[in-house]
Amino acid sequence: MRCIILSSVIFVLSVVVLPSSIFGQEQTDFSATATYTYTVDATGLTSVEQAYTVTTHNPEVFLKNYQISLNNPTVTNITAQAGGASVSPVIENTDDGTRITIPLPTTVGADKEQQFLVRYQTDTISSTAGATMQISIPKLAPDTAITTFQTKVVTPLSFGEPTQASVQPTRIDTTKDTFTTIYENTSQPISLLYGSEQIFSLSLQPTLENNSSGLATAQVALPPDTPHQRVAYTLLDPQPESIQSDTDGNWIATYPLEAKEILKPAIELLVRTSLTADSTIAATPPADTFTDAQPFWPTSDATISQLAKAHHGAEQSYHYVLDTLQYKPTITGDEKRLGAIKALGSPDQATCQEYTDLLITLLRAQDISARRVVGYAHPYSPNTPTYLDGTSLHAWVEYFSTVKQQWMRVDPTWQDTSGLHYFSSFDLGHIVFAINGISSQLPPAPPLSETTSVSFTDSFPPAPDTIQLTIDEMRSISPGEYLITLTNTSGQAIHNLSLNVAAPNPAITATLQNHERFSILPYQTRELPVLFSSTQSDGPVSEVHISLSNQAHTYVQHAIAITPRYGPLTWFTRYKTVAIVACLALAGTIIAGSVLVFRRSKKRSLRR
């Protein structure tokens, strides 16, 4: 009769414990079923139970011990049972973590069943942040002796059902206090996200400096609205001279600076991130230049061209980056951005910059529009980089899906360091500061510093319901030209606006410039020229109705008196450039003809 010591080596992949083969080399002597239960409380502490039922097929052998090796030093409150009774495990601290040996009662005979379990607690499987919770259970190592197994994730009812799952669960059971998400025979890594939105409170204080001896302007990118992000500024002191949006969707604030002036504007804002895209915030369409080569993105390099052909499409390119680069174990803050080629030459020195640059380069080399996103990323996992205690920015990638007609967010750095899926799913902890698509470097994102603060909060202000509108007649040689001025005095942008100008009198028409649907940014003033014209010559003063609205609200509704432009003057205004040129040409012809006639007359008088 042989004695088998049952051994389970549990590796930690990233942040969680990972069972591997538990039956050594004599697996044909046994078969087993297993149930892994992860019970998470409201603080993120996880109680783990691994329960096994082992059937012995060889009467010549029996199990003596069950051994678990954990390289997770934070495991606590370890207990064990065998045969329905508590047993005292032997716990040893090792260089790699903790080894647990569970003594098992002797059970001899073919087809005999033996049941045992181990329980412990850990704070590395799940994390809570504000109103959300993230759970990560990595891939289970294969074990041919375990014929069936079940994974259960038990969570408080207050967090609701998972809003995002990397693997579709078999079912979800509900009690009065908990949700239990159940997987049958799923060995894939499981990532679960609870909560559909997160609200952050941020304070920033970038430094703007004019080193010249004259007046200058300085610009800084402000965290903008995106389809997955809404911002509300509660403080912007001093307010900039202007805020404009660029092709990438950045919000660029411009400040005038005196000679040698250093300005540190105080910026405070709330940010609400969401998994579901906000349809009222139009995503910026990809520009033609979003597949061009840029510094750090050498798309025409021979090595890049070969790699792009070998790893076709966004997903293959993404996984190539994961397989090739290794995150630099120690970040000092002095790292220089390497770019795609140097990243391939030093694959073990990669930071988020190198993961991002290499992926963007591979995508652009395949004519897939891609761009860099820079901002803050909350580390939901203990193994995710914290970037010098949160004082360094993070970078990730957006590529444009022509199938879905939208920008897709992916983060190879976060997946490589946390083990969570960041290609087919995303989290709520990424906050966009700046988007680099037209340029690989501009605009720079406002840096984090020791004075930066990021915290969670539970409320976001309602959308603004007021926009100031004024209309003034422009100084012109003829009536009918007006300027509509819109001013947003709030700290939130208002999107998808439509300006409608109509006259009860059908003879009056309004011609608007820049009339497509538009947004007005926080504290922004926009000017829209309008020309009123009439086919009637009588009654110079007419009434027109002006309304400004979007699908959620009507912000302005005015009736005002205007003086339209009549007939020929309207034609002249619309074609005034051509008319002026024609008039000047005609005048020149007349003058030239007069001079010629004068010269001829003068010559004739001399002959007389």
C-alpha positions as CSV (number, residue, x, y, z in Angstrom):
1,M,0.0,0.0,0.0
2,R,1.3,3.4,-1.0
3,C,0.9,6.7,0.8
4,I,0.3,9.8,-1.4
5,I,0.9,13.3,0.0
6,L,-1.7,15.5,-1.7
7,S,0.0,18.7,-2.7
8,S,-1.6,21.9,-4.1
9,V,0.8,24.6,-5.1
10,I,-1.2,27.9,-5.4
11,F,0.5,30.5,-7.4
12,V,-0.4,34.1,-7.3
13,L,-0.9,35.6,-10.7
14,S,-0.8,39.3,-10.2
15,V,-2.9,39.8,-7.1
16,V,-4.7,36.6,-6.4
17,V,-4.1,32.9,-5.4
18,L,-4.1,30.4,-8.2
19,P,-4.6,26.6,-7.6
20,S,-2.5,24.3,-9.8
21,S,-2.3,20.5,-10.0
22,I,-3.1,19.1,-6.6
23,F,-2.5,15.4,-7.2
24,G,1.2,15.1,-8.1
25,Q,2.2,12.3,-10.6
26,E,-0.3,9.7,-9.6
27,Q,-3.4,11.4,-11.0
28,T,-4.9,8.2,-12.4
29,D,-5.3,6.9,-8.8
30,F,-7.8,9.7,-8.0
31,S,-10.5,11.8,-9.4
32,A,-12.0,14.9,-7.8
33,T,-14.5,17.7,-7.9
34,A,-13.9,21.1,-6.5
35,T,-15.8,24.2,-5.5
36,Y,-14.0,27.6,-5.2
37,T,-16.0,30.2,-3.3
38,Y,-15.0,33.8,-3.0
39,T,-17.1,35.8,-0.5
40,V,-16.4,39.5,-0.7
41,D,-17.6,42.0,1.9
42,A,-18.4,45.7,1.5
43,T,-14.8,46.7,2.3
44,G,-13.3,44.3,-0.3
45,L,-12.0,41.7,2.1
46,T,-12.4,38.3,0.6
47,S,-13.0,35.0,2.4
48,V,-11.9,32.1,0.2
49,E,-13.0,28.5,0.6
50,Q,-11.6,25.7,-1.6
51,A,-13.6,22.5,-1.1
52,Y,-12.6,19.2,-2.6
53,T,-14.2,15.8,-2.9
54,V,-11.6,13.1,-3.9
55,T,-12.5,9.6,-5.0
56,T,-9.8,6.9,-4.7
57,H,-9.7,4.4,-7.6
58,N,-6.6,2.5,-6.5
59,P,-7.1,0.5,-3.3
60,E,-3.3,0.4,-2.9
61,V,-2.9,4.1,-2.2
62,F,-4.4,6.6,0.2
63,L,-4.0,10.3,0.8
64,K,-2.1,11.5,3.8
65,N,-1.6,15.3,3.5
66,Y,-3.0,18.2,1.5
67,Q,-0.4,20.9,0.9
68,I,-0.9,24.4,-0.4
69,S,1.9,26.9,-1.2
70,L,0.9,30.5,-1.3
71,N,3.2,33.3,-2.5
72,N,0.7,35.8,-1.0
73,P,1.9,37.0,2.4
74,T,-1.3,38.8,3.1
75,V,-3.3,35.5,3.6
76,T,-4.8,35.4,7.1
77,N,-7.2,33.4,9.3
78,I,-6.2,30.0,7.8
79,T,-8.4,27.1,8.9
80,A,-9.0,23.6,7.5
81,Q,-11.4,20.7,7.8
82,A,-11.1,17.0,6.7
83,G,-13.9,14.4,7.0
84,G,-16.2,17.0,8.5
85,A,-13.9,17.8,11.5
86,S,-11.5,20.6,12.1
87,V,-7.9,19.8,11.7
88,S,-4.8,21.8,12.6
89,P,-2.9,22.9,9.5
90,V,0.9,23.2,9.7
91,I,1.7,26.8,8.5
92,E,5.2,27.7,7.4
93,N,6.6,31.0,6.2
94,T,8.7,30.7,3.1
95,D,10.7,33.1,1.0
96,D,7.9,33.0,-1.6
97,G,5.0,33.3,0.9
98,T,3.2,30.7,3.0
99,R,3.0,26.9,2.9
100,I,0.0,25.2,4.4
101,T,-0.1,21.4,5.1
102,I,-3.4,19.8,6.1
103,P,-3.3,16.3,7.7
104,L,-6.0,14.0,6.3
105,P,-7.5,10.9,8.0
106,T,-6.6,7.6,6.5
107,T,-9.2,6.4,4.0
108,V,-8.4,3.1,2.3
109,G,-10.3,1.3,-0.5
110,A,-11.4,1.6,-4.1
111,D,-14.1,4.2,-4.8
112,K,-13.8,5.7,-1.4
113,E,-14.6,9.4,-1.1
114,Q,-12.8,11.9,1.0
115,Q,-13.8,15.5,1.6
116,F,-11.7,18.3,2.9
117,L,-11.4,22.1,2.6
118,V,-9.3,25.0,3.4
119,R,-10.4,28.6,4.3
120,Y,-8.5,31.8,4.4
121,Q,-8.9,35.6,3.9
122,T,-7.1,38.0,1.6
123,D,-7.5,41.6,0.6
124,T,-5.9,41.1,-2.8
125,I,-8.7,39.5,-4.8
126,S,-11.1,42.5,-4.8
127,S,-11.0,46.2,-4.3
128,T,-13.7,48.8,-3.7
129,A,-13.5,52.3,-4.9
130,G,-16.4,54.7,-4.2
131,A,-19.5,53.1,-5.5
132,T,-17.7,50.4,-7.5
133,M,-16.0,47.1,-6.8
134,Q,-13.5,45.2,-9.0
135,I,-12.9,41.5,-8.5
136,S,-10.2,39.5,-10.3
137,I,-9.8,35.7,-10.3
138,P,-7.0,34.6,-12.6
139,K,-6.9,31.5,-14.7
140,L,-6.9,28.2,-12.8
141,A,-4.0,26.0,-13.6
142,P,-5.1,22.7,-15.4
143,D,-5.5,19.6,-13.4
144,T,-6.7,16.4,-15.2
145,A,-7.7,14.8,-11.9
146,I,-10.5,17.4,-11.3
147,T,-13.3,16.4,-13.6
148,T,-15.7,19.1,-12.7
149,F,-15.4,22.3,-10.7
150,Q,-17.4,25.4,-9.8
151,T,-16.4,28.9,-9.1
152,K,-18.7,31.1,-6.9
153,V,-18.4,34.8,-6.3
154,V,-20.6,36.1,-3.5
155,T,-21.0,39.9,-3.2
156,P,-23.2,42.3,-1.2
157,L,-26.6,43.1,-2.6
158,S,-25.8,46.8,-2.3
159,F,-23.3,46.6,-5.2
160,G,-25.9,45.0,-7.5
161,E,-25.2,42.5,-10.2
162,P,-22.0,42.7,-12.2
163,T,-22.2,45.4,-14.8
164,Q,-19.2,44.0,-16.7
165,A,-17.8,40.5,-16.8
166,S,-14.8,39.2,-18.8
167,V,-16.5,35.8,-18.9
168,Q,-20.2,35.3,-19.1
169,P,-21.4,33.6,-15.9
170,T,-23.4,30.4,-16.0
171,R,-26.0,32.0,-13.7
172,I,-26.5,34.5,-11.0
173,D,-28.4,33.6,-7.8
174,T,-29.9,36.1,-5.5
175,T,-30.7,36.1,-1.8
176,K,-32.0,38.9,0.4
177,D,-28.4,39.9,1.2
178,T,-26.2,38.8,-1.7
179,F,-25.7,38.1,-5.3
180,T,-23.8,34.9,-6.2
181,T,-22.2,34.8,-9.6
182,I,-21.6,31.2,-10.6
183,Y,-19.3,29.7,-13.2
184,E,-19.2,26.0,-14.2
185,N,-15.9,24.5,-15.3
186,T,-14.4,27.9,-16.3
187,S,-10.7,27.9,-16.1
188,Q,-10.3,31.3,-17.8
189,P,-9.4,34.4,-15.7
190,I,-12.5,36.1,-14.4
191,S,-12.8,39.8,-14.0
192,L,-16.0,41.3,-12.6
193,L,-16.9,45.0,-12.2
194,Y,-19.8,46.2,-10.1
195,G,-21.2,49.6,-10.6
196,S,-21.9,51.5,-13.9
197,E,-20.4,54.9,-13.0
198,Q,-17.8,56.5,-10.7
199,I,-17.4,60.1,-9.5
200,F,-14.1,61.6,-8.7
201,S,-13.1,64.9,-7.2
202,L,-9.8,66.3,-8.5
203,S,-7.7,69.4,-7.8
204,L,-4.9,70.3,-10.2
205,Q,-2.4,73.2,-10.3
206,P,-0.3,73.3,-13.4
207,T,2.6,75.8,-13.8
208,L,2.5,78.2,-16.7
209,E,5.7,80.2,-17.3
210,N,6.8,83.0,-19.6
211,N,10.5,83.1,-19.8
212,S,10.6,85.9,-22.4
213,S,11.0,89.6,-21.8
214,G,7.7,90.4,-23.6
215,L,4.1,89.5,-23.5
216,A,3.2,85.9,-24.3
217,T,0.4,83.3,-24.1
218,A,0.5,79.9,-22.5
219,Q,-1.9,77.0,-23.0
220,V,-2.9,74.1,-20.9
221,A,-5.2,71.1,-21.7
222,L,-8.1,70.8,-19.3
223,P,-9.7,67.4,-18.7
224,P,-12.5,67.3,-21.3
225,D,-15.9,65.6,-21.8
226,T,-15.7,62.4,-23.8
227,P,-18.4,59.8,-24.5
228,H,-17.3,58.0,-21.3
229,Q,-16.5,61.0,-19.2
230,R,-18.4,64.1,-17.9
231,V,-16.6,66.9,-16.1
232,A,-17.9,69.8,-14.0
233,Y,-15.5,72.5,-13.0
234,T,-16.1,74.0,-9.6
235,L,-13.0,76.3,-9.6
236,L,-10.9,77.7,-12.4
237,D,-9.0,80.6,-11.0
238,P,-8.0,82.7,-12.8
239,Q,-10.3,82.0,-15.7
240,P,-8.5,81.7,-19.0
241,E,-8.8,84.2,-21.8
242,S,-10.5,81.5,-23.9
243,I,-11.3,77.8,-24.0
244,Q,-11.4,76.1,-27.4
245,S,-11.8,72.5,-28.6
246,D,-9.3,71.0,-31.0
247,T,-9.5,68.2,-33.6
248,D,-8.8,65.5,-31.0
249,G,-11.5,66.9,-28.7
250,N,-9.1,68.5,-26.2
251,W,-10.2,71.6,-24.3
252,I,-7.4,74.1,-24.6
253,A,-7.3,77.0,-22.1
254,T,-5.3,80.0,-23.2
255,Y,-3.7,82.4,-20.6
256,P,-2.0,85.7,-21.4
257,L,1.3,86.1,-19.4
258,E,3.3,89.1,-18.6
259,A,7.1,89.1,-19.1
260,K,8.8,86.6,-16.8
261,E,5.4,85.7,-15.2
262,I,4.7,82.4,-13.6
263,L,1.1,81.5,-13.2
264,K,-0.4,78.5,-11.3
265,P,-4.1,78.4,-12.0
266,A,-6.1,76.6,-9.4
267,I,-8.3,73.9,-11.0
268,E,-10.9,71.9,-9.2
269,L,-13.4,69.6,-10.9
270,L,-15.7,66.6,-10.6
271,V,-15.4,63.8,-13.1
272,R,-18.1,61.2,-13.7
273,T,-16.9,58.2,-15.6
274,S,-19.3,55.6,-17.1
275,L,-19.2,52.3,-18.9
276,T,-21.9,53.3,-21.3
277,A,-21.1,55.9,-23.9
278,D,-23.1,59.1,-23.6
279,S,-24.8,59.6,-27.0
280,T,-25.1,63.3,-26.5
281,I,-21.3,63.8,-26.5
282,A,-20.2,63.3,-30.1
283,A,-16.9,61.4,-30.5
284,T,-14.4,63.2,-32.6
285,P,-14.1,61.4,-36.0
286,P,-10.7,60.1,-37.0
287,A,-8.7,62.6,-39.0
288,D,-6.7,61.5,-42.1
289,T,-3.5,62.1,-40.2
290,F,-4.4,59.5,-37.5
291,T,-2.5,56.8,-39.4
292,D,0.5,59.0,-40.1
293,A,4.0,58.5,-38.7
294,Q,4.9,60.7,-35.8
295,P,7.9,61.0,-33.5
296,F,7.8,57.8,-31.4
297,W,5.5,56.2,-34.0
298,P,7.7,55.3,-37.0
299,T,5.1,53.4,-39.0
300,S,7.4,53.1,-42.1
301,D,10.2,51.4,-40.2
302,A,11.1,48.0,-41.8
303,T,10.8,46.1,-38.5
304,I,7.4,47.7,-37.7
305,S,6.2,46.8,-41.2
306,Q,7.1,43.2,-40.7
307,L,5.5,43.0,-37.3
308,A,2.3,44.7,-38.6
309,K,2.0,42.1,-41.3
310,A,2.6,39.2,-38.9
311,H,0.1,40.5,-36.3
312,H,-2.9,41.7,-38.2
313,G,-5.7,43.7,-36.6
314,A,-6.1,45.4,-33.3
315,E,-6.4,42.4,-31.0
316,Q,-3.4,40.5,-32.5
317,S,-1.3,43.6,-32.2
318,Y,-2.5,44.2,-28.6
319,H,-1.5,40.7,-27.6
320,Y,1.9,40.9,-29.4
321,V,2.7,44.0,-27.2
322,L,1.7,42.1,-24.1
323,D,3.9,39.1,-25.1
324,T,6.8,41.3,-26.0
325,L,7.2,44.0,-23.4
326,Q,7.8,43.6,-19.7
327,Y,6.9,46.3,-17.2
328,K,9.9,48.0,-15.7
329,P,10.1,46.8,-12.1
330,T,11.3,50.0,-10.6
331,I,10.1,53.5,-11.7
332,T,12.3,56.4,-10.6
333,G,10.4,59.3,-12.4
334,D,13.5,60.1,-14.6
335,E,12.5,57.7,-17.4
336,K,12.6,59.1,-20.9
337,R,10.0,58.1,-23.5
338,L,11.7,55.5,-25.7
339,G,9.2,55.2,-28.6
340,A,8.3,52.0,-30.5
341,I,11.7,51.0,-31.9
342,K,13.7,51.6,-28.7
343,A,11.0,49.8,-26.8
344,L,11.6,46.7,-29.0
345,G,15.3,47.0,-28.2
346,S,14.8,47.2,-24.4
347,P,11.6,45.2,-23.9
348,D,12.2,44.8,-20.1
349,Q,12.4,48.5,-19.6
350,A,8.8,49.4,-20.6
351,T,6.5,51.8,-18.9
352,C,3.0,52.8,-20.0
353,Q,4.6,55.0,-22.6
354,E,6.3,52.1,-24.4
355,Y,3.3,49.9,-24.3
356,T,1.2,52.7,-25.7
357,D,3.7,53.8,-28.4
358,L,4.4,50.3,-29.7
359,L,0.7,49.5,-30.0
360,I,-0.2,52.8,-31.7
361,T,2.7,52.3,-34.2
362,L,1.6,48.8,-35.1
363,L,-2.0,49.9,-35.6
364,R,-1.1,53.0,-37.7
365,A,1.2,50.8,-39.8
366,Q,-2.0,48.8,-40.7
367,D,-4.0,52.0,-41.5
368,I,-5.9,51.7,-38.3
369,S,-6.5,55.1,-36.7
370,A,-5.0,55.2,-33.2
371,R,-4.1,57.8,-30.7
372,R,-2.6,58.2,-27.2
373,V,-4.6,59.2,-24.2
374,V,-2.9,60.6,-21.2
375,G,-4.5,61.1,-17.8
376,Y,-5.0,59.7,-14.3
377,A,-5.8,56.0,-13.7
378,H,-6.9,54.7,-10.4
379,P,-5.1,51.5,-9.4
380,Y,-7.9,49.0,-8.6
381,S,-5.4,46.2,-8.2
382,P,-2.4,46.2,-5.8
383,N,-0.1,45.0,-8.6
384,T,-1.2,47.9,-10.9
385,P,1.5,50.6,-11.0
386,T,0.8,53.6,-8.7
387,Y,3.2,55.8,-10.5
388,L,5.2,57.4,-7.7
389,D,2.4,57.6,-5.3
390,G,0.0,59.0,-7.9
391,T,2.2,61.9,-9.0
392,S,2.8,60.6,-12.5
393,L,0.4,60.4,-15.4
394,H,-0.7,57.2,-17.2
395,A,-1.0,56.6,-20.9
396,W,-3.3,54.2,-22.8
397,V,-4.6,53.7,-26.3
398,E,-7.7,54.4,-28.3
399,Y,-8.2,52.9,-31.8
400,F,-11.0,53.5,-34.1
401,S,-13.2,50.6,-35.0
402,T,-14.7,50.9,-38.5
403,V,-17.2,48.2,-37.6
404,K,-18.6,49.9,-34.5
405,Q,-17.8,53.4,-35.8
406,Q,-16.4,54.4,-32.4
407,W,-13.2,54.8,-30.5
408,M,-12.2,51.7,-28.5
409,R,-10.3,52.1,-25.3
410,V,-7.6,49.6,-24.5
411,D,-4.8,49.5,-21.9
412,P,-2.0,47.0,-22.4
413,T,0.0,48.2,-19.4
414,W,-2.9,47.7,-17.0
415,Q,-3.6,44.2,-18.4
416,D,0.1,43.2,-18.2
417,T,0.5,44.3,-14.6
418,S,-2.9,43.4,-13.1
419,G,-3.9,40.3,-15.1
420,L,-7.3,41.9,-15.8
421,H,-8.8,42.2,-19.3
422,Y,-8.3,45.6,-20.8
423,F,-9.0,44.9,-24.5
424,S,-12.6,43.7,-24.5
425,S,-13.5,45.5,-21.3
426,F,-12.5,48.7,-19.5
427,D,-12.9,50.1,-16.0
428,L,-14.2,53.3,-14.4
429,G,-10.9,54.5,-13.1
430,H,-9.3,56.1,-16.2
431,I,-9.7,59.9,-16.4
432,V,-8.8,61.6,-19.7
433,F,-6.6,64.7,-19.4
434,A,-5.4,65.0,-23.0
435,I,-5.6,63.2,-26.3
436,N,-2.7,63.0,-28.7
437,G,-3.8,62.0,-32.2
438,I,-2.8,64.9,-34.5
439,S,0.5,65.0,-32.7
440,S,2.3,62.3,-30.7
441,Q,3.2,64.8,-28.0
442,L,0.7,67.7,-28.1
443,P,-1.1,69.0,-26.2
444,P,0.7,68.0,-23.0
445,A,-1.6,66.9,-20.2
446,P,-1.6,69.0,-17.0
447,P,0.9,67.2,-14.7
448,L,0.2,65.7,-11.4
449,S,2.2,66.9,-8.4
450,E,2.4,66.8,-4.7
451,T,-0.5,69.2,-4.4
452,T,-2.7,67.1,-6.7
453,S,-5.6,65.4,-4.9
454,V,-7.9,62.7,-6.2
455,S,-10.7,61.3,-4.1
456,F,-14.1,59.6,-4.6
457,T,-17.4,61.4,-4.1
458,D,-21.0,60.4,-4.4
459,S,-22.7,63.4,-6.2
460,F,-22.4,65.1,-9.5
461,P,-24.1,68.4,-10.2
462,P,-27.2,68.6,-12.5
463,A,-26.7,69.8,-16.1
464,P,-26.8,73.6,-16.4
465,D,-30.1,75.0,-17.7
466,T,-29.1,78.5,-18.6
467,I,-27.1,80.0,-21.5
468,Q,-26.8,83.8,-21.9
469,L,-27.8,85.0,-25.4
470,T,-27.4,88.5,-26.8
471,I,-27.9,89.7,-30.4
472,D,-26.4,92.9,-31.7
473,E,-26.5,94.6,-35.1
474,M,-23.1,94.7,-36.7
475,R,-21.7,97.9,-38.0
476,S,-22.2,97.7,-41.7
477,I,-22.9,99.9,-44.7
478,S,-26.3,98.3,-44.9
479,P,-28.8,96.7,-42.4
480,G,-29.4,93.0,-41.8
481,E,-26.1,91.7,-40.4
482,Y,-26.3,90.7,-36.7
483,L,-24.0,88.9,-34.3
484,I,-25.5,86.3,-31.8
485,T,-23.3,85.9,-28.7
486,L,-23.7,82.8,-26.5
487,T,-22.1,82.7,-23.1
488,N,-21.9,79.6,-20.8
489,T,-21.3,80.8,-17.3
490,S,-21.3,77.3,-15.8
491,G,-18.4,74.9,-15.3
492,Q,-20.0,72.2,-17.5
493,A,-20.2,71.9,-21.3
494,I,-23.5,71.8,-23.0
495,H,-23.6,69.6,-26.1
496,N,-25.6,68.9,-29.2
497,L,-27.0,72.4,-29.3
498,S,-29.1,73.7,-32.2
499,L,-29.8,77.4,-32.8
500,N,-33.0,78.1,-34.7
501,V,-33.9,81.5,-36.1
502,A,-37.3,81.9,-37.8
503,A,-39.6,84.8,-38.8
504,P,-43.4,84.7,-38.8
505,N,-43.2,86.8,-42.0
506,P,-42.4,84.4,-44.8
507,A,-40.6,87.2,-46.7
508,I,-37.9,87.2,-44.0
509,T,-35.1,84.7,-44.2
510,A,-32.1,84.1,-41.9
511,T,-28.8,82.9,-43.1
512,L,-26.7,81.4,-40.2
513,Q,-23.0,80.7,-40.4
514,N,-21.6,77.7,-38.4
515,H,-25.2,76.4,-38.0
516,E,-24.4,72.7,-37.5
517,R,-25.1,71.2,-34.0
518,F,-22.4,72.4,-31.7
519,S,-21.2,72.4,-28.1
520,I,-20.4,75.3,-25.8
521,L,-17.6,74.6,-23.3
522,P,-17.4,75.7,-19.7
523,Y,-17.0,79.5,-19.3
524,Q,-16.9,79.8,-23.1
525,T,-18.3,82.5,-25.3
526,R,-19.3,81.7,-28.9
527,E,-20.2,84.2,-31.6
528,L,-22.5,83.2,-34.6
529,P,-23.1,85.7,-37.4
530,V,-26.5,85.8,-39.0
531,L,-27.9,87.7,-42.0
532,F,-31.6,88.7,-42.1
533,S,-32.9,89.5,-45.6
534,S,-36.3,90.4,-47.0
535,T,-38.1,90.3,-50.3
536,Q,-40.3,93.2,-49.3
537,S,-39.3,96.8,-49.3
538,D,-41.9,98.1,-47.0
539,G,-41.9,97.6,-43.2
540,P,-38.2,97.8,-42.4
541,V,-38.6,96.5,-38.8
542,S,-39.6,92.8,-38.5
543,E,-39.9,90.3,-35.6
544,V,-37.9,87.1,-35.5
545,H,-37.9,84.2,-33.0
546,I,-34.7,82.7,-31.7
547,S,-34.4,79.5,-29.8
548,L,-31.4,77.5,-28.5
549,S,-32.0,73.9,-27.4
550,N,-30.9,70.4,-27.4
551,Q,-32.7,67.1,-26.9
552,A,-32.9,67.7,-23.1
553,H,-33.7,71.3,-22.6
554,T,-34.6,74.7,-24.3
555,Y,-32.1,77.2,-23.0
556,V,-33.2,80.4,-24.9
557,Q,-36.5,81.4,-26.5
558,H,-36.6,85.1,-27.6
559,A,-38.7,87.3,-29.9
560,I,-36.8,90.3,-31.1
561,A,-37.2,93.1,-33.7
562,I,-34.6,93.3,-36.5
563,T,-34.1,95.4,-39.6
564,P,-33.6,93.0,-42.6
565,R,-31.7,93.7,-45.7
566,Y,-33.8,94.2,-48.8
567,G,-33.4,92.8,-52.3
568,P,-30.3,94.0,-54.2
569,L,-28.4,94.7,-51.0
570,T,-29.0,91.1,-49.9
571,W,-27.6,89.9,-53.3
572,F,-24.6,92.3,-52.9
573,T,-23.8,91.0,-49.4
574,R,-23.9,87.4,-50.4
575,Y,-21.6,88.1,-53.4
576,K,-19.9,91.2,-52.1
577,T,-16.4,89.9,-52.8
578,V,-17.2,89.3,-56.4
579,A,-19.2,92.5,-56.6
580,I,-16.4,94.6,-55.1
581,V,-13.8,93.1,-57.5
582,A,-16.2,93.7,-60.4
583,C,-16.8,97.3,-59.3
584,L,-13.1,97.9,-58.9
585,A,-12.3,96.4,-62.3
586,L,-15.1,98.5,-63.9
587,A,-13.8,101.6,-62.2
588,G,-10.2,100.8,-63.3
589,T,-11.5,100.4,-66.9
590,I,-13.3,103.7,-66.8
591,I,-10.3,105.5,-65.4
592,A,-7.9,103.9,-67.9
593,G,-10.2,104.8,-70.7
594,S,-10.4,108.4,-69.5
595,V,-6.7,108.7,-69.3
596,L,-6.3,107.2,-72.8
597,V,-8.8,109.6,-74.2
598,F,-7.1,112.5,-72.4
599,R,-3.7,111.5,-73.8
600,R,-5.1,111.2,-77.3
601,S,-6.7,114.6,-77.0
602,K,-3.5,116.1,-75.8
603,K,-1.5,114.6,-78.6
604,R,-4.0,116.0,-81.1
605,S,-3.7,119.5,-79.6
606,L,0.1,119.4,-80.0
607,R,-0.2,118.6,-83.7
608,R,-2.4,121.6,-84.3
